Amino acid sequence: MDVQNSEIVELRNISKAFGGIPVLKNVTLHLRRGVIHGLVGGNGAGKSTLMKILSGVYNCDKGDMSINGQDVKFKRPSDAHARGIYLVPQEPGLFPYLTIKENVLLGLGSTLKDPVSKIRSIMEALGCDFALDQIGADLTIAKQQQVELIRGLVRECCVIILDEPTSALTSREVEALFEMLRRLKNEKDICFVYITHRLNELFDIVDELTVLQNGAIISQAPINQYTLKKVIQLMVPAGNGNGERANTNAASSGGNEDEGCPKEGSDYILEVNNLSGRGFFNVTLNLRRGEILGVTGVVGSGRTEFAESVAGIRKAFDGTITLEGKKFSPANPQDSIRRGVAYLPEDRHLHGCFLEGTVKENISSSALHRLFKFIIKKKIEVNLAKTYTRALNILTPSHDSPAKYLSGGNQQKMVFGKCLAVQPKILILDEPTRGIDANARKEIYASIQQFARQGVSIILISSDFEEIKNLSHRVFIMFQGRTVNELKKPNITLENITFSSFGYRAGADETETDQPDIEKA
């Protein structure tokens, strides 16, 4: 095939930043007809942002895009649909109580003379076994994905983006999907962009591969030029990522085994055995007093779901939690707080703070059981606010200032203070430095270490492997809802964390693992 003539999409020097932080840096990508193009990278590599620019969800800050040799600019997803670009999201976006026909035709307008006949012919070609008058809620995830594909095909799209298409499928459903993709690329000359964290799948289905790291393309070639080991090695973070993370004194001291690190063999304050719930399975880990325990993995590994079960936000359906030697089964967050477990959520705006409330009200909101029996003791509330604004260096004109006027970093420190106000024995921090500037990040690193030295046990959940490496005394890695590895000093390295986050237990004791043979992959 003539490479020049087969090119369908060209992205040239695409750059994008959020809040001044670069997410994509001069990315150039070529997509060709009849090719399944794999796109991989670690957490925060820029995969989703790049595809959202291609599909019209985001505008780029700099760069150009052309389709079939013509320059285009998309302001909205419908613009992308009109030019043949369609994104199938990781979670199918069907309306559960609309019929399949209604879901497919939604937003299509009157561009087709006989859309129902076209839908039926596509369904027949794909071997779909559901009816057009069925509602979305009646379909399995695999069949909902088929409907999403039909939505793209009925619009005669030439590029279809698949974001983690197999994350909720059985092995039989995966093979059926692969067969469908092969048929469509050959018969319809469609280009598929295939995004996955299941790296073994790349060698079964993709023709070409692009690897992103820290917002830039570091490798692009036919799939036969890669091994599984090479792909993972390419995704190991280079240097210090966004700059200051690996070089802060606060972070680097976390890696010092002699300073503040609980001794091997000391008692556990928390023990989790074979805990299972929605999104995580048979999770087993333990935590010592004063320890910073890193928990990481690629997005969708089940980290947050596990943390929420320990924090009483969601119910585990199997397994046990032991806290200070006693069985612990929290029915709600208040149960966890009373037992000394505090949780800083991943999304501070949605779950962490009251933006219309004052700084004082936010900090005291988790500690109401300490403030009142029938009325709030204002003096204690003010003292709490003073204590933690000072301890965490929260920059605010007054304790009575609304939280919405604080910067992102100061809002995050305020939510941190809200957790500390309950005087926790265990502090679970879910992405504590996401979306904040370098100075606020340094201050949070210093606070994490300070409170660990004072005896608070900390579970640090982060997508940032450098953050995990530099702060943690031990690290547990999750993959597809399960703990797959435990790393101890000196094996807490970026390479071992990266390999483990894709299901390969690099750096584990040989006696502890049935590690797949990465050398032969």
VEXDREN-2710 file (C-alpha; in Angstrom, 1 decimal):
% VEXDREN-2710
k/r/px/py/pz
1/MET/0.0/0.0/0.0
2/ASP/1.3/3.5/-0.9
3/VAL/1.9/5.1/2.5
4/GLN/1.5/8.6/1.2
5/ASN/-1.8/7.8/-0.5
6/SER/-3.2/5.8/2.5
7/GLU/-2.7/8.6/5.0
8/ILE/-6.1/9.8/6.3
9/VAL/-5.3/12.0/9.3
10/GLU/-2.2/14.1/10.1
11/LEU/-1.8/15.9/13.4
12/ARG/1.1/18.3/13.3
13/ASN/3.0/19.8/16.3
14/ILE/-0.1/19.6/18.6
15/SER/0.4/21.2/22.0
16/LYS/-2.0/21.6/24.9
17/ALA/-1.7/22.9/28.4
18/PHE/-4.1/23.0/31.4
19/GLY/-3.5/25.6/34.0
20/GLY/-0.1/26.4/32.6
21/ILE/1.0/22.7/32.8
22/PRO/1.9/21.3/29.4
23/VAL/0.0/18.0/28.6
24/LEU/1.0/17.7/25.0
25/LYS/4.2/19.0/23.5
26/ASN/4.5/19.3/19.7
27/VAL/2.9/15.9/19.0
28/THR/2.9/14.8/15.3
29/LEU/0.8/11.7/14.5
30/HIS/-0.1/10.1/11.1
31/LEU/-3.0/7.7/10.8
32/ARG/-3.6/5.5/7.7
33/ARG/-6.5/3.8/6.1
34/GLY/-7.0/0.1/6.9
35/VAL/-4.7/0.2/9.9
36/ILE/-5.2/-0.5/13.6
37/HIS/-3.0/2.0/15.3
38/GLY/-2.1/1.3/18.9
39/LEU/-1.6/4.3/21.3
40/VAL/0.0/3.6/24.7
41/GLY/1.6/5.5/27.5
42/GLY/1.7/5.7/31.3
43/ASN/-0.5/7.7/33.5
44/GLY/-0.7/11.3/32.4
45/ALA/1.2/10.6/29.1
46/GLY/-1.4/12.6/27.1
47/LYS/-3.3/9.8/25.3
48/SER/-6.8/10.9/26.2
49/THR/-6.1/14.6/25.6
50/LEU/-4.7/13.9/22.1
51/MET/-7.7/11.8/21.2
52/LYS/-10.1/14.4/22.6
53/ILE/-8.4/17.0/20.3
54/LEU/-8.8/14.6/17.3
55/SER/-12.5/14.0/18.2
56/GLY/-13.4/17.6/18.7
57/VAL/-13.8/17.5/22.5
58/TYR/-10.8/19.9/23.1
59/ASN/-9.2/22.6/21.0
60/CYS/-5.4/22.5/20.8
61/ASP/-3.3/25.5/21.9
62/LYS/-0.9/25.1/19.0
63/GLY/-0.6/22.9/15.9
64/ASP/-2.6/21.8/12.9
65/MET/-4.8/18.9/11.8
66/SER/-5.6/17.7/8.3
67/ILE/-8.0/15.0/7.0
68/ASN/-7.4/13.6/3.5
69/GLY/-5.0/16.5/2.9
70/GLN/-7.4/19.3/3.9
71/ASP/-6.7/21.4/7.0
72/VAL/-9.6/21.2/9.5
73/LYS/-10.4/22.7/12.9
74/PHE/-13.0/21.2/15.2
75/LYS/-15.0/23.2/17.7
76/ARG/-17.2/20.4/18.9
77/PRO/-17.6/16.6/18.5
78/SER/-20.3/17.0/15.9
79/ASP/-17.6/18.7/13.6
80/ALA/-15.4/15.6/14.0
81/HIS/-18.4/13.3/13.2
82/ALA/-19.1/15.2/10.1
83/ARG/-15.5/14.7/8.9
84/GLY/-15.5/11.0/9.8
85/ILE/-13.9/10.9/13.3
86/TYR/-15.7/9.0/16.1
87/LEU/-14.6/8.3/19.6
88/VAL/-15.9/5.1/21.4
89/PRO/-15.4/5.9/25.1
90/GLN/-14.2/3.4/27.7
91/GLU/-17.7/3.5/29.3
92/PRO/-20.3/3.2/26.5
93/GLY/-22.5/6.3/26.5
94/LEU/-25.9/4.8/25.6
95/PHE/-29.1/6.2/27.1
96/PRO/-30.3/3.3/29.1
97/TYR/-34.0/3.8/28.4
98/LEU/-33.8/4.7/24.8
99/THR/-34.0/1.9/22.2
100/ILE/-31.0/0.9/20.2
101/LYS/-32.4/2.6/17.1
102/GLU/-32.9/5.8/19.1
103/ASN/-29.4/5.7/20.5
104/VAL/-27.8/5.2/17.1
105/LEU/-29.8/7.9/15.4
106/LEU/-29.4/10.5/18.2
107/GLY/-27.7/13.5/16.8
108/LEU/-27.5/12.2/13.3
109/GLY/-30.1/14.6/11.8
110/SER/-31.7/13.8/8.5
111/THR/-28.6/13.1/6.5
112/LEU/-29.6/9.6/5.6
113/LYS/-32.6/8.7/3.4
114/ASP/-33.3/5.3/5.0
115/PRO/-31.2/5.1/8.2
116/VAL/-33.0/2.1/9.7
117/SER/-32.1/-0.1/6.6
118/LYS/-28.5/1.1/6.9
119/ILE/-28.4/0.2/10.6
120/ARG/-29.8/-3.2/9.9
121/SER/-27.3/-3.9/7.2
122/ILE/-24.4/-2.9/9.5
123/MET/-25.8/-5.1/12.3
124/GLU/-26.0/-8.0/10.0
125/ALA/-22.5/-7.5/8.8
126/LEU/-21.2/-7.3/12.4
127/GLY/-23.3/-10.4/13.4
128/CYS/-25.2/-8.5/16.1
129/ASP/-27.8/-10.6/17.9
130/PHE/-29.9/-7.8/19.5
131/ALA/-33.0/-6.1/18.2
132/LEU/-33.4/-2.4/17.3
133/ASP/-36.3/-2.0/19.7
134/GLN/-34.4/-3.3/22.7
135/ILE/-33.4/-0.6/25.2
136/GLY/-29.8/0.2/26.1
137/ALA/-30.1/-1.0/29.7
138/ASP/-30.8/-4.6/28.4
139/LEU/-27.4/-5.0/26.7
140/THR/-24.2/-6.3/28.1
141/ILE/-21.1/-4.0/28.0
142/ALA/-19.8/-5.9/24.9
143/LYS/-23.1/-5.3/23.0
144/GLN/-23.2/-1.7/24.1
145/GLN/-19.8/-1.3/22.5
146/GLN/-21.2/-2.9/19.3
147/VAL/-23.9/-0.2/19.4
148/GLU/-21.2/2.5/19.7
149/LEU/-19.4/1.0/16.7
150/ILE/-22.6/1.1/14.8
151/ARG/-23.0/4.8/15.6
152/GLY/-19.6/5.4/14.1
153/LEU/-20.3/3.2/11.0
154/VAL/-23.7/4.6/10.2
155/ARG/-22.0/8.0/10.1
156/GLU/-19.5/6.5/7.6
157/CYS/-16.6/7.4/9.9
158/CYS/-13.1/6.7/8.5
159/VAL/-11.3/6.9/11.9
160/ILE/-12.8/5.2/15.0
161/ILE/-11.0/5.7/18.4
162/LEU/-11.4/2.9/20.9
163/ASP/-10.5/3.8/24.5
164/GLU/-9.8/0.7/26.6
165/PRO/-12.4/-1.3/24.6
166/THR/-11.7/-4.6/26.4
167/SER/-11.6/-3.4/30.0
168/ALA/-15.0/-5.0/30.9
169/LEU/-15.0/-7.9/28.4
170/THR/-14.6/-11.6/28.8
171/SER/-11.9/-13.4/26.8
172/ARG/-14.5/-14.7/24.4
173/GLU/-15.9/-11.2/23.9
174/VAL/-12.4/-9.8/23.4
175/GLU/-11.8/-12.3/20.6
176/ALA/-15.1/-11.5/19.0
177/LEU/-14.3/-7.8/19.1
178/PHE/-10.9/-8.4/17.5
179/GLU/-12.4/-10.4/14.7
180/MET/-14.9/-7.6/14.1
181/LEU/-12.1/-4.9/14.0
182/ARG/-10.0/-7.0/11.6
183/ARG/-13.0/-7.4/9.3
184/LEU/-13.9/-3.7/9.3
185/LYS/-10.4/-2.5/8.7
186/ASN/-10.0/-4.9/5.7
187/GLU/-13.5/-4.5/4.2
188/LYS/-14.3/-0.9/5.0
189/ASP/-10.7/0.5/5.0
190/ILE/-11.3/2.0/8.4
191/CYS/-8.5/3.2/10.7
192/PHE/-8.9/2.3/14.3
193/VAL/-6.9/4.0/17.1
194/TYR/-6.6/1.4/19.8
195/ILE/-5.8/2.7/23.4
196/THR/-5.2/0.0/26.0
197/HIS/-3.4/-0.7/29.3
198/ARG/-3.5/-4.5/28.4
199/LEU/-0.3/-4.5/26.6
200/ASN/-0.4/-8.1/25.5
201/GLU/-3.4/-7.2/23.3
202/LEU/-1.2/-4.9/21.2
203/PHE/0.5/-7.9/19.6
204/ASP/-2.8/-9.6/18.8
205/ILE/-4.6/-6.7/17.1
206/VAL/-2.5/-3.6/16.2
207/ASP/-0.5/-3.0/13.0
208/GLU/1.4/0.2/14.1
209/LEU/2.2/1.6/17.6
210/THR/2.8/5.0/19.0
211/VAL/4.2/5.4/22.5
212/LEU/3.6/8.7/24.5
213/GLN/5.6/9.8/27.5
214/ASN/5.1/13.1/29.4
215/GLY/3.1/14.5/26.5
216/ALA/5.5/13.7/23.7
217/ILE/5.9/10.9/21.2
218/ILE/9.0/8.9/22.0
219/SER/8.5/6.0/19.6
220/GLN/6.4/5.3/16.5
221/ALA/6.8/2.1/14.3
222/PRO/5.1/-1.0/13.0
223/ILE/4.2/-3.4/15.9
224/ASN/6.7/-6.1/14.6
225/GLN/9.5/-3.8/15.7
226/TYR/8.5/-4.1/19.4
227/THR/8.6/-6.6/22.1
228/LEU/6.4/-6.3/25.2
229/LYS/9.5/-5.6/27.3
230/LYS/10.6/-2.8/25.0
231/VAL/7.1/-1.2/25.1
232/ILE/7.1/-1.1/28.9
233/GLN/10.7/0.2/29.0
234/LEU/9.6/3.1/26.7
235/MET/6.9/4.0/29.2
236/VAL/9.2/4.2/32.2
237/PRO/9.2/7.9/33.2
238/ALA/12.4/9.7/32.2
239/GLY/14.1/12.2/34.5
240/ASN/11.7/14.0/36.8
241/GLY/8.5/14.3/34.7
242/ASN/7.1/17.7/35.3
243/GLY/10.2/19.1/36.9
244/GLU/10.3/19.7/40.6
245/ARG/8.7/16.5/41.8
246/ALA/11.8/14.3/42.1
247/ASN/14.1/17.1/43.3
248/THR/12.2/18.4/46.4
249/ASN/14.0/17.8/49.7
250/ALA/10.7/16.7/51.1
251/ALA/10.1/14.0/48.6
252/SER/13.6/12.7/48.4
253/SER/13.8/12.2/52.2
254/GLY/10.9/9.8/51.9
255/GLY/13.3/7.4/50.2
256/ASN/15.7/7.4/53.1
257/GLU/15.3/4.1/54.8
258/ASP/17.0/5.3/58.0
259/GLU/14.8/8.3/58.6
260/GLY/11.2/7.7/59.8
261/CYS/10.8/4.3/58.1
262/PRO/9.1/1.7/60.3
263/LYS/11.3/-1.2/61.1
264/GLU/10.7/-4.5/59.3
265/GLY/8.7/-6.8/61.6
266/SER/7.0/-4.0/63.6
267/ASP/3.3/-4.4/64.2
268/TYR/0.7/-3.6/61.6
269/ILE/-2.0/-1.0/62.4
270/LEU/-4.1/-2.1/59.4
271/GLU/-4.4/-5.5/57.7
272/VAL/-6.5/-6.1/54.7
273/ASN/-7.0/-9.7/53.6
274/ASN/-8.7/-10.8/50.3
275/LEU/-10.9/-7.7/50.2
276/SER/-13.3/-7.7/47.2
277/GLY/-15.8/-5.1/46.1
278/ARG/-17.0/-3.5/42.9
279/GLY/-13.9/-2.7/40.9
280/PHE/-11.3/-4.6/43.1
281/PHE/-10.8/-8.3/43.9
282/ASN/-8.9/-10.2/46.6
283/VAL/-6.8/-7.2/47.7
284/THR/-4.3/-8.0/50.4
285/LEU/-2.0/-5.5/52.0
286/ASN/-0.8/-4.2/55.4
287/LEU/0.3/-0.9/56.9
288/ARG/2.6/-0.1/59.8
289/ARG/2.3/2.8/62.3
290/GLY/4.1/5.9/60.9
291/GLU/4.6/4.2/57.5
292/ILE/4.0/5.9/54.1
293/LEU/2.5/3.0/52.0
294/GLY/2.3/3.8/48.3
295/VAL/-0.5/2.3/46.3
296/THR/-0.3/2.8/42.5
297/GLY/-1.2/1.4/39.1
298/VAL/-2.6/2.5/35.8
299/VAL/-5.9/4.4/35.7
300/GLY/-8.7/1.8/36.2
301/SER/-6.6/-0.5/38.4
302/GLY/-9.1/-0.3/41.3
303/ARG/-7.0/1.9/43.6
304/THR/-9.7/4.4/44.4
305/GLU/-12.5/1.8/44.7
306/PHE/-10.3/-0.1/47.3
307/ALA/-9.6/3.1/49.2
308/GLU/-13.2/4.1/49.4
309/SER/-14.1/0.7/50.9
310/VAL/-11.6/1.2/53.7
311/ALA/-12.9/4.7/54.2
312/GLY/-16.5/3.5/54.5
313/ILE/-17.7/5.1/51.2
314/ARG/-18.5/1.9/49.4
315/LYS/-19.2/-1.6/50.8
316/ALA/-16.8/-4.5/50.3
317/PHE/-18.7/-7.8/49.7
318/ASP/-15.9/-10.2/50.8
319/GLY/-12.7/-10.3/52.8
320/THR/-11.7/-8.7/56.1
321/ILE/-10.1/-5.5/57.4
322/THR/-8.4/-5.5/60.8
323/LEU/-7.7/-2.2/62.5
324/GLU/-5.4/-2.2/65.6
325/GLY/-6.1/-5.9/66.0
326/LYS/-9.9/-5.6/65.8
327/LYS/-12.2/-6.4/63.0
328/PHE/-13.2/-3.3/61.1
329/SER/-16.2/-3.2/58.7
330/PRO/-17.2/0.5/58.2
331/ALA/-20.8/1.0/57.2
332/ASN/-20.2/4.7/56.3
333/PRO/-17.5/7.4/56.4
334/GLN/-18.5/8.3/60.0
335/ASP/-17.6/4.8/61.2
336/SER/-14.1/5.2/59.7
337/ILE/-13.6/8.6/61.2
338/ARG/-14.6/7.4/64.6
339/ARG/-12.0/4.6/64.3
340/GLY/-9.3/7.0/63.2
341/VAL/-9.4/6.6/59.4
342/ALA/-9.6/9.8/57.3
343/TYR/-9.8/10.0/53.5
344/LEU/-8.7/12.8/51.2
345/PRO/-10.7/12.1/47.9
346/GLU/-9.4/12.2/44.4
347/ASP/-11.7/15.0/43.3
348/ARG/-11.5/17.8/45.8
349/HIS/-14.2/19.9/44.2
350/LEU/-16.8/17.1/43.9
351/HIS/-16.1/15.2/47.2
352/GLY/-13.6/17.1/49.2
353/CYS/-14.7/20.7/50.0
354/PHE/-17.7/23.0/50.2
355/LEU/-16.8/25.8/47.9
356/GLU/-19.4/28.1/49.2
357/GLY/-18.4/27.4/52.8
358/THR/-15.6/29.2/54.7
359/VAL/-12.1/27.9/55.3
360/LYS/-13.0/27.4/58.9
361/GLU/-16.2/25.5/58.1
362/ASN/-14.4/23.2/55.7
363/ILE/-11.6/22.3/58.1
364/SER/-14.0/21.6/60.9
365/SER/-16.6/19.7/58.8
366/SER/-15.2/16.2/59.4
367/ALA/-14.6/16.8/63.1
368/LEU/-18.1/17.9/64.1
369/HIS/-18.2/15.1/66.7
370/ARG/-15.4/16.9/68.5
371/LEU/-17.1/20.3/68.2
372/PHE/-20.6/19.9/69.6
373/LYS/-23.2/17.8/71.3
374/PHE/-26.1/20.2/70.7
375/ILE/-24.4/23.4/69.5
376/ILE/-21.1/24.0/67.8
377/LYS/-18.3/25.2/70.1
378/LYS/-17.1/28.2/68.1
379/LYS/-13.9/28.6/70.0
380/ILE/-12.8/25.0/69.3
381/GLU/-13.8/25.5/65.6
382/VAL/-11.7/28.6/65.3
383/ASN/-8.7/26.9/67.0
384/LEU/-8.9/24.0/64.6
385/ALA/-8.9/26.4/61.7
386/LYS/-5.9/28.3/63.1
387/THR/-4.0/25.2/63.9
388/TYR/-4.2/23.7/60.4
389/THR/-4.0/26.9/58.3
390/ARG/-0.7/27.5/60.2
391/ALA/0.6/23.9/60.0
392/LEU/-0.2/23.6/56.3
393/ASN/0.6/27.2/55.3
394/ILE/-2.9/27.7/53.8
395/LEU/-2.8/31.2/52.3
396/THR/-6.1/32.9/53.0
397/PRO/-7.1/36.4/54.0
398/SER/-9.3/35.0/56.8
399/HIS/-10.7/31.8/58.3
400/ASP/-14.1/33.2/57.3
401/SER/-13.1/33.6/53.6
402/PRO/-15.1/31.4/51.2
403/ALA/-13.2/28.3/50.0
404/LYS/-14.0/29.1/46.4
405/TYR/-11.6/32.1/46.4
406/LEU/-8.6/30.0/47.4
407/SER/-6.1/28.8/44.7
408/GLY/-6.2/25.1/43.8
409/GLY/-3.2/24.4/45.9
410/ASN/-4.6/26.1/49.0
411/GLN/-8.0/24.4/48.5
412/GLN/-6.1/21.0/48.5
413/LYS/-4.2/22.0/51.6
414/MET/-7.5/23.0/53.2
415/VAL/-9.0/19.5/52.4
416/PHE/-5.8/18.0/53.9
417/GLY/-6.4/20.0/57.0
418/LYS/-10.0/18.8/57.1
419/CYS/-8.7/15.2/57.2
420/LEU/-6.1/16.0/59.9
421/ALA/-8.7/17.8/62.1
422/VAL/-10.2/14.4/63.0
423/GLN/-6.7/13.4/64.5
424/PRO/-6.5/10.3/62.4
425/LYS/-4.4/7.3/63.0
426/ILE/-4.6/6.4/59.3
427/LEU/-4.7/8.9/56.5
428/ILE/-5.7/7.8/53.0
429/LEU/-4.5/10.3/50.4
430/ASP/-6.0/9.8/46.9
431/GLU/-4.0/11.8/44.3
432/PRO/-3.1/14.5/46.9
433/THR/-1.0/16.7/44.4
434/ARG/-3.1/16.4/41.3
435/GLY/-3.7/19.8/39.6
436/ILE/-1.7/21.9/41.9
437/ASP/1.4/24.0/41.4
438/ALA/5.0/23.0/42.3
439/ASN/5.2/25.1/45.5
440/ALA/2.0/23.6/46.9
441/ARG/3.2/20.2/45.9
442/LYS/6.4/20.6/47.9
443/GLU/4.5/21.8/50.9
444/ILE/2.1/18.8/50.8
445/TYR/5.1/16.4/50.4
446/ALA/6.7/18.0/53.5
447/SER/3.4/17.7/55.5
448/ILE/3.0/14.0/54.5
449/GLN/6.4/13.2/55.9
450/GLN/6.0/15.4/59.0
451/PHE/2.8/13.6/60.0
452/ALA/4.2/10.2/59.2
453/ARG/7.2/11.0/61.6
454/GLN/4.6/11.9/64.2
455/GLY/3.1/8.4/63.9
456/VAL/0.3/8.8/61.5
457/SER/0.1/5.9/59.0
458/ILE/-0.4/7.1/55.5
459/ILE/-1.7/5.3/52.4
460/LEU/-0.6/7.3/49.4
461/ILE/-2.5/6.7/46.2
462/SER/-1.1/8.3/43.1
463/SER/-0.8/7.9/39.4
464/ASP/2.5/9.7/39.5
465/PHE/5.1/7.0/39.8
466/GLU/7.9/9.4/40.7
467/GLU/5.8/10.7/43.6
468/ILE/5.2/7.1/44.8
469/LYS/8.9/6.2/44.5
470/ASN/10.2/9.3/46.3
471/LEU/7.7/9.3/49.2
472/SER/6.9/5.7/49.9
473/HIS/8.5/3.3/52.4
474/ARG/6.8/0.4/50.6
475/VAL/4.7/0.2/47.5
476/PHE/1.8/-2.0/46.5
477/ILE/0.9/-2.1/42.8
478/MET/-2.6/-2.8/41.5
479/PHE/-3.6/-4.1/38.1
480/GLN/-7.1/-4.9/36.9
481/GLY/-8.5/-4.7/40.4
482/ARG/-5.9/-6.8/42.1
483/THR/-2.7/-6.3/44.0
484/VAL/0.0/-7.8/41.8
485/ASN/3.2/-6.8/43.6
486/GLU/4.8/-5.4/46.7
487/LEU/8.0/-3.5/46.4
488/LYS/10.5/-2.8/49.2
489/LYS/13.7/-0.9/49.4
490/PRO/15.9/-0.9/47.3
491/ASN/13.6/-2.3/44.6
492/ILE/11.3/0.8/44.6
493/THR/12.4/2.0/41.2
494/LEU/10.5/3.7/38.3
495/GLU/11.2/0.7/36.1
496/ASN/9.9/-1.9/38.6
497/ILE/6.8/0.3/39.3
498/THR/6.1/0.7/35.6
499/PHE/6.5/-3.0/34.8
500/SER/4.4/-4.0/37.8
501/SER/1.6/-1.6/36.9
502/PHE/1.1/-3.5/33.7
503/GLY/0.9/-6.8/35.5
504/TYR/4.5/-7.9/35.6
505/ARG/5.9/-8.3/39.1
506/ALA/9.4/-6.8/38.5
507/GLY/11.4/-6.3/41.6
508/ALA/9.5/-8.9/43.7
509/ASP/11.2/-11.6/45.7
510/GLU/11.5/-14.7/43.5
511/THR/9.7/-16.8/46.1
512/GLU/6.7/-14.4/46.1
513/THR/5.7/-14.4/42.4
514/ASP/4.6/-16.4/39.4
515/GLN/5.9/-13.6/37.3
516/PRO/5.2/-13.9/33.5
517/ASP/8.4/-14.2/31.5
518/ILE/8.8/-10.7/30.2
519/GLU/12.0/-11.6/28.3
520/LYS/10.1/-13.9/26.0
521/ALA/7.1/-11.6/25.5
END
